[in-house]
């Protein structure tokens, strides 16, 4: 079915405004039949990853949990980065012309591991031409064949190439940051992806809050007006003192405590 450019917001009768990411075909709009509720989780996917909802001063994005359950109000991040070979310098296995919606890549022993070794494991992630002919282009991934051994595999894009690729071109593949989220690490290894408002089952889909007042588990006493960060102590928020590997997520509205079993209200300022 032909691709649709879906640009209008959808207003839910409960007051939520839904914004969809790239949509490839009409059947992918079936998510509009699903109720919007950031206080529930689901085993099956109800919306495209990265979909956003806004209600009042608060905003959420749609994510999938990784293989470990999450506690309520635990800050999350994109999954830990896969092997370094995924990010850049993947060999292009065949010329791709201007207007092409597919790119042929050559696998390696490191690339033929999860999640790229599974068909569509990087679906809705991103491809970047990082070097060589056509460099500087970035496209969203609609799907791909499984990477196996040292054979070629095909990546399908949502949008066509505007510059041709040669076999001397090199690309990188990035998993969608909303796919397989985990609790934040002591040293952040990916982007902040929000706060779950309920306990989340392993491998379930849910809405993670990115903006507005929300409870967050904390590990330190905070002074109102200071920044709240993640990336110092695993799975909890803290105070930005000397920001190095930390990521600012918002500002405190209540005072936190020196334990990771108590909660505070943070006015999230997620960059999304």
C-alpha positions in Angstrom: 0.0 0.0 0.0 1.2 3.5 -0.8 2.9 5.6 1.9 0.9 8.2 3.7 2.3 11.5 5.1 0.5 11.7 8.4 0.9 15.2 9.7 -2.1 16.1 11.9 -2.4 15.5 15.6 -5.1 13.2 16.8 -7.2 14.3 19.8 -8.3 11.5 22.2 -11.6 11.9 24.0 -9.6 11.8 27.2 -7.7 14.9 26.3 -4.5 13.5 25.0 -3.0 14.8 21.7 -1.2 12.0 19.7 1.7 12.7 17.3 2.8 9.8 15.1 6.4 9.3 13.7 7.1 8.2 10.2 4.2 6.0 8.9 4.8 3.8 5.9 1.3 2.5 4.9 -2.3 2.9 5.8 -2.5 -0.2 7.9 0.1 1.3 10.2 -2.6 3.8 11.2 -4.6 1.2 12.9 -3.1 2.3 16.2 -5.6 5.1 16.1 -8.2 2.5 17.3 -6.2 1.8 20.5 -7.0 3.9 23.6 -4.4 6.3 24.9 -3.5 5.7 28.5 0.0 6.3 29.9 -0.9 4.2 33.0 -1.1 0.8 31.2 1.4 -1.5 29.5 0.9 -4.1 26.8 2.5 -7.3 25.5 1.7 -6.4 21.9 2.7 -3.1 20.2 -0.1 -0.6 20.1 1.6 2.5 18.6 4.7 3.1 16.5 7.9 3.5 18.6 8.6 7.1 19.3 4.9 8.2 19.1 4.2 11.1 21.4 1.3 12.2 23.4 0.7 15.5 25.2 -1.8 16.4 27.8 -1.7 19.8 29.6 1.9 20.4 30.8 3.0 16.7 30.5 4.3 14.7 27.6 5.1 11.0 27.0 6.8 8.9 24.3 6.0 5.3 23.3 8.8 2.8 24.1 9.5 -0.9 24.5 11.1 -2.3 27.6 14.1 -4.6 27.3 14.3 -8.1 28.8 14.4 -6.9 32.5 11.4 -5.6 34.4 11.4 -1.9 35.4 10.2 -0.5 38.7 7.7 2.4 38.9 9.3 5.9 38.4 12.8 4.5 37.5 14.5 6.7 34.9 15.3 4.8 31.6 17.7 5.1 28.7 18.1 3.6 25.3 19.6 0.2 25.3 23.3 -0.1 25.8 25.1 0.3 22.5 25.8 -2.8 20.5 29.2 -3.7 19.1 31.1 -0.6 17.9 31.0 -1.9 14.3 27.3 -1.1 14.1 27.7 2.7 14.3 29.9 3.3 11.3 32.1 2.0 8.5 29.7 -0.9 7.5 30.6 -1.8 3.9 28.0 -1.1 1.1 27.7 -4.4 -0.9 26.1 -2.9 -4.0 25.6 0.4 -5.8 22.4 2.2 -4.7 21.0 4.8 -7.2 19.3 8.1 -6.5 15.7 7.3 -5.5 16.6 3.9 -4.1 14.6 2.7 -1.1 17.0 -0.2 -0.3 20.7 -0.4 0.6 22.7 -3.6 0.4 25.2 -4.0 3.2 27.9 -6.6 3.9 27.7 -8.4 7.2 30.6 -9.4 9.4 31.0 -11.7 12.4 30.3 -8.8 14.8 27.3 -7.5 12.8 25.6 -10.9 12.7 24.7 -10.7 16.3 21.6 -9.4 18.1 19.7 -7.3 17.3 20.9 -7.1 13.6 21.0 -10.9 13.3 17.2 -11.0 13.6 15.0 -9.8 10.7 13.8 -6.2 11.4 15.7 -6.1 14.7 16.7 -2.5 13.8 13.2 -1.6 12.4 12.5 2.1 12.9 16.1 2.8 13.7 18.3 4.9 11.5 20.9 4.5 8.8 23.7 7.1 8.3 26.1 7.3 5.4 29.1 8.2 7.5 31.9 8.1 4.8 32.5 7.9 1.1 30.1 8.6 -1.8 26.8 9.9 -0.5 28.1 10.6 3.0 26.0 12.8 5.2 22.6 11.2 4.3 20.5 9.8 7.1 17.3 7.7 6.7 14.9 5.9 8.9 14.9 2.1 8.6 11.6 0.5 7.6 13.0 -3.1 7.9 15.9 -5.3 7.0 17.0 -8.8 6.3 18.9 -10.7 9.0 22.7 -10.2 9.0 24.4 -13.5 8.6 28.1 -14.3 8.6 29.8 -12.3 5.8 27.0 -12.3 3.3 25.1 -9.3 2.0 21.7 -8.2 3.5 19.2 -5.6 2.4 18.0 -2.6 4.5 14.8 -1.0 3.4 14.3 2.7 4.0 11.2 4.9 4.5 12.6 7.7 2.3 14.6 7.4 -0.9 18.2 8.3 -1.3 18.9 11.7 -2.8 22.6 10.9 -3.5 23.8 7.6 -5.0 25.9 5.2 -3.0 29.0 3.3 -4.3 30.6 0.2 -3.0 33.2 2.5 -1.5 30.5 4.1 0.7 30.3 3.3 4.4 27.3 3.4 6.7 26.3 3.1 10.3 23.1 1.6 11.8 21.5 3.0 15.0 18.7 1.2 16.9 15.7 3.4 17.7 16.4 4.9 21.1 12.8 3.8 22.2 13.5 0.2 21.4 14.5 -2.1 24.3 14.9 0.6 26.9 16.7 -0.2 30.2 17.2 1.5 33.6 19.7 4.3 33.4 23.4 3.2 33.9 25.8 4.6 36.4 27.6 6.0 33.3 25.0 6.8 30.6 25.5 4.8 27.4 22.6 6.1 25.5 19.9 8.9 25.6 17.4 9.4 28.3 14.0 7.9 27.3 11.7 8.8 30.1 10.0 7.7 33.3 7.4 4.8 33.6 4.4 5.7 35.7 3.7 2.0 36.6 5.9 -1.1 37.1 6.8 -2.4 33.7 7.0 -6.1 32.7 10.0 -7.3 30.8 9.7 -6.9 27.0 6.3 -4.9 27.3 5.4 -1.7 25.6 4.6 1.5 27.6 4.4 5.2 27.7 7.4 6.9 29.3 7.0 10.5 30.6 9.4 13.0 29.2 7.9 16.3 30.1 6.2 17.8 33.1 5.8 16.9 36.8 6.4 13.2 37.5 7.6 11.0 40.4 11.2 9.8 40.1 13.1 7.5 42.4 16.1 9.4 43.8 19.4 8.8 45.6 20.2 12.2 47.0 18.8 15.3 48.8 18.1 18.0 46.3 17.8 21.8 46.6 14.9 23.3 44.7 16.2 25.1 41.6 19.1 22.7 41.1 19.3 20.4 38.1 18.3 16.7 38.3 20.5 14.3 36.4 20.9 10.7 35.5 24.2 8.9 34.9 25.9 8.9 38.3 24.2 6.1 40.1 22.4 3.3 38.2 18.6 3.5 37.9 18.1 6.7 40.0 18.2 10.5 39.5 20.7 12.7 41.2 22.1 16.3 41.4 24.3 17.7 38.7 27.5 19.0 40.4 30.3 18.4 38.0 28.6 17.2 34.8 30.7 14.8 32.9 28.8 11.7 31.9 25.6 12.8 33.5 22.5 13.9 31.6 20.1 16.7 32.9 16.5 15.5 32.9 14.7 18.3 34.7 14.3 20.3 38.0 13.0 19.3 41.5 9.6 20.3 42.7 10.0 18.4 46.0 13.1 17.5 48.0 14.6 14.1 47.4 16.0 11.8 50.1 19.4 10.0 50.5 17.9 6.6 49.5 17.0 4.9 46.3 13.7 3.7 47.8 12.0 7.1 48.1 10.6 9.4 45.5 10.4 13.0 44.6 8.5 15.1 42.0 10.7 16.3 39.1 9.6 18.7 36.4 11.0 16.8 33.4 12.5 18.8 30.6 13.1 15.9 28.2 14.7 16.8 24.8 12.3 15.1 22.4 
